[in-house]
């Protein structure tokens, strides 16, 4: 498990991206080695102690989890709910090793709505997928490999070099399909366009905003958050359909993969109307994200100050108990 997700962040717009990976490399290599030697069950034996360590010493992560659960559930979360949230992150991070190398036989994947992606791919028609740091996007990619459609994750690889290297050493050189946005965004956009036109799908997690990127402030679980609107603009430029995708971990070896059409086609107007439409699309996304959060509260993996600081219920004003 990488410390990147659990490290302190300054704010949603830039803090999550500005913190490099720290430590954890040896532990990740060990888990990958254990997975190679003993399969999935062996490294899972160590996840409980790892999660407990982060629960005890990761104050920022613990408080962020408590705030999310408090907003979602409308009550004070129990210690076990917060611990399970951190444990779920460790479990999903480990399972990513298996998904990226195509070892999908270790899992039971239940699909809802993803047949539309297979149908489009069969006709050499791709699209844009929008997700979030909720559950496992690797599970969605794994489901795609089983159904013969390809998903390319649009990522900021500069902030995850260690874990990407571990995944490749584990055997994921071919299976790990990514488009790196951290170096040349123009080239990345052309790569996205090329793959979509060839019948593949490009996926973005838009619940975090990279520095310099377009965003809109929306309502989410009783507070205000910033949602990246770059995906909506990109879909408008490419003229492709947009889908929402979530892979929720249910425990054991089960993942529930959901896919639903978000917009058949986005056509952004000019001037002030463009900003208003982007605001509407961002709010629509946030509403659907809240829906899936209710399905699996323990799958929420934004362990930092997610709500805007001006919100009265922000994390900084919550006393950890």
N, C-alpha and C positions, 0 to 999 in steps of 0.2 A: 504494500500500500504506500502510495506517495504522500509526502507531507504537503504537497502543493495545495490540495483541497482544504486541508485543515489549518494551514498557516494563517496568521492574522492578516487582514486585508484593510486597506485604507477606506475604500468605498466601492460601490458596485461598478462605477464607470471605469476605474483604472486600477484599483488596488488588487483585484484578483489576478490581473495579468502582470503586474509589476513585480510580484514576489516570485523569485526563481525557486526551482526545486531545491530543497535543503535536506541533506541526509537521506536515509531510507533506501539508498541504492543497494547496499549490501543486503538489507532485508528483502527487497524485491527480487534480487538475484537468488536469494535462498529459497523464497517461495516458488520461483520459477523452476529451480532445480528440484525441489520437492515434488512439484507437479509433474515434472518429467519422469522422476523415479517412481512415484507412487500413485500418480493420477490425481484426481481432484480431491479425494478424501484426505490425503496426507497433509497438504498445506492448510486445509480447513481446520485442522486441529489447533493451529497456532493463531487463528483469527480472533478467538475469544480473548486471549491475553493481550493481543495487539489492540483490540477495540477498548478493552478495559484501561490500558495505558493511556490512550487518547482521551477516554472519558475522564480519567482522574487528572491528567496534566494538561489537557487541551481546553483551557478555560474558554477561549474564543469560540471554539467549535461547539462546546457544550451549551454556551449561552445562545449561540445562533440557532441551535436545534430547539432549545426551549422556546425561543421567541416564535419560531415557525409553528411549532405544535400549539403554542398558546393561541396564536391567531387562527389556526385551522380548526382546532377543537373547541375554542371558546372557553377553555379552562386551563388550569395549571397542569402541565404534563407530569407524569410520574417519572421517577429516575429510570425505571425499566424502559419506558418509551424512548427516552433520550439515548440510553445505552443501545437499544435495539437499532436506532437510527444510525449510529456510528458503526455498529456491527454490520448492518446491511451494506454500508459503503465498502467496508473491507471485503465482504463476500462478493459484491458485484465487481470490485476491482480485480479480484482474483479470477473470477469467471471470464473477465475480458481476455485473459491469456488464452483460454480455450476457444473462445469465439473467433479471435483474430487468426488462429491457425486452422480454423475449419473443423475443430473437434466438437461439432454440434450434437453428436450422438450422446453426449453426456447429459443432455438437457431435454426436458419436455417443453416445447414451445407451442403455446396456444395462440392462434392468430385471429384477429377480428379486423376485417376490412382490408387486409394487405393484398387480397387477390387483385385489387384494382392496379397495383403496381406491377404484378406479374403480367396482367393483360396489356398494359401499356408497353412494357418492355418487349413483349412478344411482337408488338407492332413497330419496334424500333423507335418508341416514343418515351422520352424520359420526363423528368420533372424535378422540382425542388421540394425537399423535405425539411420541415421545421420541427425541432425538438427542444429539449431543455435538460438541465442537469437533474433530471428526475428519472430514477431507474437506470437502465443500461441501454445506451444506444447501440452497443456492440451486439446485444441480443437482436435488435432490429436488423442489423447487418447480417447476423447469422441466419436469421429467418430468410433474408433475401437470397443468400447463397443456396439455401435449400429449395427455394422456389424459382431459381434461375433469373434473378434480377440483381443487378449490382448497385451497391450504395458506396459513394465516395464521401468520407467525412471531411468537411472543411474545418481545419483546425489551425490553432496558433502553436505550431510545433516548437517554437523557441522556448515556450514555457513548460514543455514536457519531454525534454530530450532524454532524460534518464529512463522514464517508463517506456518510451518508444524504443530505446535501445534494448531494454530488457525484452520487450515483445518480439523484436526482430531476432535476438539471440535465442528466444524460445521457439522460433520457427515461423514467425509471422511476417517474414519479408514479402511474401507474395500476397498473403491474405489481408494485410493491413493496407487498405486503400484510402489514401488521404490526399487532400489538396492543402498545401501550406499557405496560409494568409499572412504569415509573420514577416515575409521577405518582400515579395513583389506582388502587390494586390492586383495590378493590371494583368499580369501573367496568370494569376490565379483565376481571375474572372474569365479569361479566355479558355482556361482549362475546364472550368465549370461548364461553359457554353458547349465546348467540344464534347464533353462526356454526356451531357443531357441530349444533345443532338444525335448521339450514337445509341440512344435508348437506355442510358444509365441514369442514376439519380444522385444528386448532390445534396448533402445534409448539413444544416447549420443549427447550432444550439443558440437560440437568440435571447435567452433569459439573462445573458450577461452582455455588457456593452464594452467593446474595446476602445481604447483611447482614440479620439479623432473620428469615431464612427457616429452615424446618425442614430438618434434615439427619440423615444417619446415617453413621457411620464404617464403612467396609467394606474388605475385602482387595482389592488390585488390583496385579497384577504384582509380588508379593512385598512390598508395602508397604501403608500405610494411607492412605486418602483419604476425603474427605467428599463425599457425594452428596446432592443436593437431593431431598427427599421430597415437596415441594409438589405435584409433578405427580401423584403417586400419590393424595394426598389429594383433589386436584381431580377426578381420574377417579372417585373414590369418590362425591363429591358429585354429579357430573353423571351418573353411572351409564352411562358410555360406554366402549367398548373402547379399549385402549391398544396401540399398535404401536411397534416400534423401526424407525428409518429412518436410513440412512447413504448418502451419495453420495461414493464414493471416486474420486479423480482418478488416472487411469492413465497420464497423459502424452499428448502430442499433443492431439487433440480428443475423447478418450474418457473417459467417466464411467461407472462401474458403480454403479447405484442398487439398494440392498437394502431390502426391507421385510419384516418378520416380525411376527406377532402376539405381543404380550408378555402380555397378559391380556385375556380376553373381557370380564370385568367385575371390578372391584375393590370388595369390600365390607369395609370396615374395621370391626373390632369396637371395643368400648370398653375403657377402662382399660389395663392393662399389655399386654394382647394386641394392642392397636393398635400400640404401639411395636415389639413383636416382629415383627408382620407387615410394618411399614414397613422394618424392618431386613432382613427376608428379600427384600422386593422390591428394595431398594437393592442388595443383594448379587447378586441375579439380573441386574440391569441391569449391574453392574460386570463380571460374568463374560462377558456378551455383548459388552460394549464391548471387553474384552480380546481376544475372538475376532476382532472386526473390526480391531483394531489390528494383529494378526498378518497380516491380509490386505494392509494398506498402512501400514507403519511410517512412511513419509515423509509421510503425511497427518495426523500428529498436530500440532495447532496450539495447545497449551497451553504457551506460552513463559514460564512463571513457576514459582515454587516450588509444584508441584502436590501433592506428598506432605506429609502433616502433619509439622511440625517434630520431633515426638517420635520419628519413625521413624529408626532408626540409619543408614539409607541415604539420608537426606534430602539435598537438593541442597546445603545449607549445609556439609555435611561432605565434599563431593566437590571435589577439586582439579582445575581445568580444565587440560588438557594441550594 
